[in-house]
Amino acid sequence: MSETDRRIDQLLAALRDDNEALRDHAVASLGQIGPAAIDRLINLFADEDRVIREAARQALVQVGAPTVEPLLEALRDDDWAVREQAAAALGRLKDERAIAPLIAALKDRDGAVRLSAVEALEKIGDPRAVEGLMEALQDQTVREEAARALKKIPDPRAVDGLLQGLAGGNWVVKRHAAEALGLIGDTRAVEGLREALRDEDWLVRRNAAESLARLRDSGAVEALLPLLEDENDMVRETAEGALSSLGWTPPNA
């Protein structure tokens, strides 16, 4: 056994220590060792202890680009935990080689893997992921995270899907959709956002008001006025700002 292999053995054992500082040191040291540690770190993705799996992922991220191809292979592993951690690591590495495989992983049979793929694509932020993320809006397991990801990757192709989410019953999706539609800046969203001003959830109302201001929708003034008396302080303040930006002034001003 080489000196490097012995050192890797010691550091892998240290990942199981109760001392957090020692575990952190082991992660950093394994990252510095580089490619020689890659295969054995990926093997830890199947460990029953999630702390170990995540420590292995952190070390691989520190190794950097040489881990991408092995991680892409791990993304096809039979073990869901291996696929989950591989997707998470690829998201942190932000390598464009991972985009298509991660989009494919949005249809993985395991929900945890799909969730990890959504979060990875959000971190990478490439528009090529938009269509896959729109499909993920229909997935009960990951739809909230997909809506958040689409907020981070503003693209007109997502408007119809986000409008459906805005009109749906999931308040987290609605919050993200109301904000995302303003960031995208497509006027097709105006009618849905005006309707969202009457939503039961205060943050949906607040985000919709802000988005209508972003869209410069002067026709939204009448719909925004009732929010000046909203029960929520933030909604009232946002409505005031939105109305001011649209050129409205109080009658007695």
Solvent accessible surface area in square Angstrom, and as a share of the most:
residue,aa,sasa,rsa
1,M,150,0.67
2,S,59,0.38
3,E,121,0.54
4,T,61,0.35
5,D,53,0.28
6,R,110,0.40
7,R,95,0.35
8,I,1,0.00
9,D,50,0.26
10,Q,110,0.49
11,L,5,0.03
12,L,25,0.13
13,A,66,0.51
14,A,16,0.13
15,L,0,0.00
16,R,131,0.48
17,D,57,0.29
18,D,140,0.73
19,N,81,0.41
20,E,112,0.50
21,A,73,0.57
22,L,70,0.35
23,R,52,0.19
24,D,81,0.42
25,H,101,0.45
26,A,0,0.00
27,V,8,0.05
28,A,34,0.27
29,S,12,0.08
30,L,0,0.00
31,G,9,0.08
32,Q,153,0.68
33,I,48,0.24
34,G,6,0.06
35,P,87,0.55
36,A,62,0.48
37,A,0,0.00
38,I,10,0.05
39,D,98,0.51
40,R,75,0.27
41,L,0,0.00
42,I,23,0.12
43,N,105,0.54
44,L,26,0.13
45,F,0,0.00
46,A,55,0.43
47,D,24,0.13
48,E,173,0.78
49,D,59,0.31
50,R,103,0.38
51,V,78,0.45
52,I,4,0.02
53,R,19,0.07
54,E,51,0.23
55,A,8,0.06
56,A,0,0.00
57,R,30,0.11
58,Q,80,0.36
59,A,0,0.00
60,L,0,0.00
61,V,38,0.22
62,Q,99,0.44
63,V,20,0.12
64,G,16,0.16
65,A,67,0.52
66,P,69,0.44
67,T,0,0.00
68,V,1,0.00
69,E,97,0.43
70,P,37,0.23
71,L,0,0.00
72,L,17,0.09
73,E,104,0.47
74,A,7,0.05
75,L,14,0.07
76,R,161,0.59
77,D,53,0.28
78,D,129,0.67
79,D,50,0.26
80,W,105,0.37
81,A,6,0.05
82,V,9,0.05
83,R,8,0.03
84,E,14,0.06
85,Q,1,0.00
86,A,0,0.00
87,A,0,0.00
88,A,22,0.17
89,A,0,0.00
90,L,0,0.00
91,G,0,0.00
92,R,122,0.44
93,L,36,0.18
94,K,122,0.52
95,D,29,0.15
96,E,117,0.53
97,R,109,0.40
98,A,0,0.00
99,I,4,0.02
100,A,71,0.55
101,P,39,0.25
102,L,0,0.00
103,I,47,0.24
104,A,71,0.55
105,A,10,0.08
106,L,14,0.07
107,K,153,0.65
108,D,23,0.12
109,R,184,0.67
110,D,38,0.20
111,G,21,0.20
112,A,35,0.27
113,V,0,0.00
114,R,39,0.14
115,L,55,0.27
116,S,8,0.05
117,A,0,0.00
118,V,0,0.00
119,E,58,0.26
120,A,2,0.01
121,L,1,0.00
122,E,23,0.10
123,K,84,0.35
124,I,32,0.16
125,G,32,0.31
126,D,29,0.15
127,P,71,0.45
128,R,134,0.49
129,A,0,0.00
130,V,0,0.00
131,E,103,0.46
132,G,11,0.11
133,L,0,0.00
134,M,46,0.21
135,E,103,0.46
136,A,7,0.06
137,L,15,0.07
138,Q,121,0.54
139,D,31,0.16
140,Q,133,0.59
141,T,73,0.43
142,V,1,0.00
143,R,67,0.24
144,E,60,0.27
145,E,35,0.16
146,A,0,0.00
147,A,0,0.00
148,R,72,0.26
149,A,0,0.00
150,L,0,0.00
151,K,30,0.13
152,K,115,0.49
153,I,7,0.04
154,P,69,0.44
155,D,17,0.09
156,P,76,0.48
157,R,108,0.39
158,A,0,0.00
159,V,0,0.00
160,D,79,0.41
161,G,7,0.07
162,L,0,0.00
163,L,40,0.20
164,Q,114,0.51
165,G,15,0.14
166,L,10,0.05
167,A,91,0.70
168,G,33,0.32
169,G,81,0.78
170,N,23,0.12
171,W,134,0.47
172,V,32,0.19
173,V,8,0.05
174,K,28,0.12
175,R,53,0.19
176,H,33,0.15
177,A,0,0.00
178,A,0,0.00
179,E,51,0.23
180,A,0,0.00
181,L,0,0.00
182,G,4,0.04
183,L,64,0.32
184,I,24,0.12
185,G,44,0.42
186,D,30,0.16
187,T,96,0.56
188,R,123,0.45
189,A,0,0.00
190,V,25,0.14
191,E,142,0.64
192,G,23,0.22
193,L,0,0.00
194,R,82,0.30
195,E,101,0.45
196,A,7,0.05
197,L,2,0.01
198,R,168,0.61
199,D,24,0.12
200,E,172,0.77
201,D,26,0.14
202,W,81,0.29
203,L,42,0.21
204,V,0,0.00
205,R,20,0.07
206,R,53,0.19
207,N,7,0.04
208,A,0,0.00
209,A,0,0.00
210,E,48,0.22
211,S,2,0.01
212,L,0,0.00
213,A,16,0.13
214,R,129,0.47
215,L,18,0.09
216,R,148,0.54
217,D,16,0.08
218,S,77,0.50
219,G,45,0.44
220,A,0,0.00
221,V,27,0.15
222,E,132,0.59
223,A,30,0.23
224,L,0,0.00
225,L,49,0.24
226,P,87,0.55
227,L,9,0.04
228,L,48,0.24
229,E,155,0.69
230,D,19,0.10
231,E,159,0.71
232,N,36,0.19
233,D,83,0.43
234,M,94,0.42
235,V,0,0.00
236,R,74,0.27
237,E,113,0.51
238,T,23,0.14
239,A,0,0.00
240,E,94,0.42
241,G,42,0.40
242,A,3,0.03
243,L,0,0.00
244,S,75,0.48
245,S,46,0.30
246,L,22,0.11
247,G,63,0.60
248,W,64,0.22
249,T,95,0.55
250,P,70,0.44
251,P,123,0.77
252,N,153,0.78
253,A,106,0.82
